[in-house]
């Protein structure tokens, strides 16, 4: 059956988990014409979630389990798009990628795990390209804000005819988050466990082009550190007086953005250098905070990638938040974040892209994943022609630039000179 003839437009797989329920709630409130079903391991828990979604109490339910690949294959053949929140993806994700690649079904996830991404590319990119599937990685807070910020800059430079992107730096300018979900902790734990147990994987994740389409075709641009410690004025005159430090999600986001460039035949530019940092203010203590935060983040991740596999899994599970838990609705609605991304083009033009959302990262993730699903299902004319294992910008950058403002996301670009 071709995707156009399928029973559903979107299936939310993992709908009974924390992020899955939030995504289902967002889709129910969005009021779209999409035909949506909820999927997970327990029909009883799925019914309980559906009962909380007043506009969606007639959505069908599908029982599917990552430990039973046949159920995933059956699910994938019934829908145009699968949205999956079932992580850690290194542990549970590849069977669903395989099912969607085989069925020609579009897919979007919330992964922040480099080795899962690399394995998906190596095992299923060609098959997905052959069947017409878009396997879109990292469609939440990791890494839509990063990917769409750079894509905005690229589109603006093309429109203005000001050349290709060169040094491009994302800065997390403000952020409010009250709690970390159990799912996030499990994802980061699994990512570190994978790297620490495999020296080859550790070397691979340290490469700035971990996720590239062709490592030999990437330009040699010198060091691109994961945790740069920089004065604001070194990034942009507008940040004079500020200091920045290591951003914990930078090592993953930067590689997604670099894959976007490679997937689009290096359209951003062959001199495109990209970094991510977080603002630490402009007080007299900011330089010290920059050094301390950057060193602490880099050291913690470095040690985790080297030694995490030696920790007993049961001990980690006992002392960390449980999967399925997360911040309350009130806490999510009080959160916010704002990214600013600065670039200079080959002609010397300077631009600023902004990406902001007045909710916390978890609520935002539900919105971003839900809107990615709607874009894949309903905005086919705005999607790129690319198929295979993709990134948000490479798969649906134009569609998301149109969709996200209507979902409460503030974004835009301005020229600075």
ABEGO torsion letter per residue (X at the ends): XBAAABABABBBBGAABAAAAAAAAAAAAAGBABBBBBBEABAAAAAAAAAABAAAAABBBBBBBAABAAAAAAAAAABABBBBABOBAAAAAAAAAAAAAAAGBBBBBABABAAAAAAAAAAAAAAAAAAGBBBBBGABAOAAAAAAAAAAAAAAAAAAGAEBBBBBBBBBABBBBABBBAAAAAAAAAAAAAAAABAAAAAAAABAAAABABAAABBBAEBBBABBBBBAAAABAAABGBBBBBBAAAAAAAAAAAAAAAAAGGAAEAABBBBBBBBAEABAAAAAAAAAAAAAAAAAAAAAAAAAAABBAAAAAAABBBBGBBBBAAAAAABBBBBBBBBBBAAGBBBBBBBBBABBAAAAAAAAAAAAAAAAAAAAAABBABBEBBBAAAAAAAAAAAAAAAAGBBBEBBBAX
